[in-house]
Amino acid sequence: MILRRLETCVRSHLQKPSGFHRLFAGLLNAFTWLFNPVNAAGTRGGAKIYRRNNIEPKFDRVIDSLLKKLASVKENEWQLGMYYPTKWDPLFSQFMTLEKLCRYPVNHFNFHLKQISSGGERIHKN
C-alpha cells in the first residue's frame, strides 16, 4: 500500500522544480521526530484493521491498481525521481527514481524480515 502513496508523491512532485524536492525532503527530515511515532501507530493500527479475512481482497485491489499504474509509465519516466527524507527510512536514498521506488517494497520487506529473524537486533542499511 505504501508504494501507491510513494508513486503518487513522485509523479506529482516531478512537475515541481528540483529545488522544491530538496526543500520538501529537508522539511520532512526535520519532522522525523513526529514521523516515527505516527508511522509506528499507523502500522499497528493497520494490523488491527487488516486481518486474515480481509487482507487478501485489499491486497488484490492494491496490486491491480499498481499494475495499471505501472503499465501507464512511459519508458522515459522510469529514471525520473525526487529527493526523499533519508532520516525516515534507512532504505531511502537522497534521490530516488521511479524505478528504484518500485523496488522499495521488496527491499523494505526483506529489511524487516532480517530484523525479525535476528531476534529484534537493530539492523542497519549496508
C-alpha positions in Angstrom: 0.0 0.0 0.0 2.9 2.3 0.7 4.1 2.1 -2.9 0.8 3.6 -4.1 1.4 6.6 -1.9 5.0 7.0 -2.9 4.3 6.6 -6.6 1.7 9.3 -6.4 4.1 11.5 -4.5 6.8 11.0 -7.1 4.5 11.7 -10.1 3.1 14.8 -8.5 6.4 16.2 -7.5 8.1 15.6 -10.8 6.3 18.6 -12.1 7.9 20.8 -9.4 11.3 22.4 -9.7 14.3 20.4 -8.3 14.8 22.9 -5.5 11.3 22.2 -4.3 12.2 18.5 -4.0 15.2 19.2 -1.8 13.3 21.7 0.4 10.4 19.3 0.8 12.7 16.4 1.7 14.6 18.6 4.2 11.3 19.7 5.8 10.2 16.0 6.1 13.6 15.1 7.6 13.2 17.9 10.2 9.9 16.3 11.3 11.4 12.8 11.7 10.7 13.1 15.4 6.9 13.2 14.6 7.0 10.8 11.7 8.4 7.8 13.7 5.6 7.5 16.3 2.9 8.3 13.7 4.4 5.6 11.4 4.5 3.1 14.2 1.0 3.8 15.2 -0.2 3.5 11.6 1.5 0.1 11.3 -0.1 -1.2 14.5 -3.5 0.2 13.6 -3.3 -1.3 10.1 -2.5 -4.7 11.7 -5.8 -4.4 13.7 -7.8 -3.4 10.7 -6.4 -5.8 8.1 -6.8 -9.4 9.3 -6.6 -12.7 7.5 -10.2 -12.4 6.5 -9.9 -9.0 4.7 -6.3 -8.5 3.7 -6.5 -10.7 0.6 -9.1 -8.6 -1.2 -7.3 -5.4 -0.2 -4.0 -6.9 -1.5 -5.6 -7.8 -4.8 -7.1 -4.3 -5.2 -3.7 -2.7 -4.4 -1.8 -5.0 -6.8 -4.3 -4.4 -9.6 -4.1 -0.7 -9.1 -0.3 -0.8 -9.1 -0.2 -2.9 -12.3 -2.4 -0.4 -14.0 -0.3 2.5 -12.9 2.9 0.7 -13.9 1.5 -0.1 -17.3 1.0 3.6 -17.9 4.6 4.6 -17.1 6.4 5.7 -20.2 9.9 4.4 -20.9 11.5 7.8 -20.3 9.7 8.2 -16.9 11.5 5.3 -15.1 14.6 7.4 -14.4 12.6 10.5 -13.2 12.6 10.9 -9.5 12.7 13.2 -6.5 14.6 13.8 -3.2 13.5 11.7 -0.2 13.8 12.2 3.6 16.7 9.8 4.3 16.1 10.0 8.0 12.6 8.4 7.6 13.8 5.1 6.3 17.3 3.6 6.0 16.4 2.3 2.6 15.6 5.8 1.2 18.3 7.3 -1.0 18.7 11.0 -1.1 17.3 10.9 -4.7 15.1 8.0 -5.8 13.9 7.3 -9.3 10.6 5.8 -10.1 12.4 2.5 -11.0 14.1 2.4 -7.6 10.9 3.3 -5.8 9.2 0.3 -7.4 11.9 -1.9 -5.9 11.5 -0.4 -2.5 8.6 -2.6 -1.1 10.6 -5.8 -1.6 13.7 -4.2 -0.1 11.7 -2.9 2.8 10.1 -6.3 3.4 13.5 -8.0 3.3 14.9 -5.4 5.7 12.1 -6.2 8.3 12.4 -9.9 7.7 16.1 -9.6 8.7 15.1 -7.7 11.8 12.6 -10.3 12.8 14.9 -13.2 12.1 17.7 -11.6 14.1 15.6 -11.6 17.3 15.0 -7.9 17.3 18.6 -6.7 17.0 18.9 -3.4 15.2 19.8 -4.0 11.6 21.4 -1.1 9.7 21.5 -0.4 5.9 24.6 -1.9 4.3 
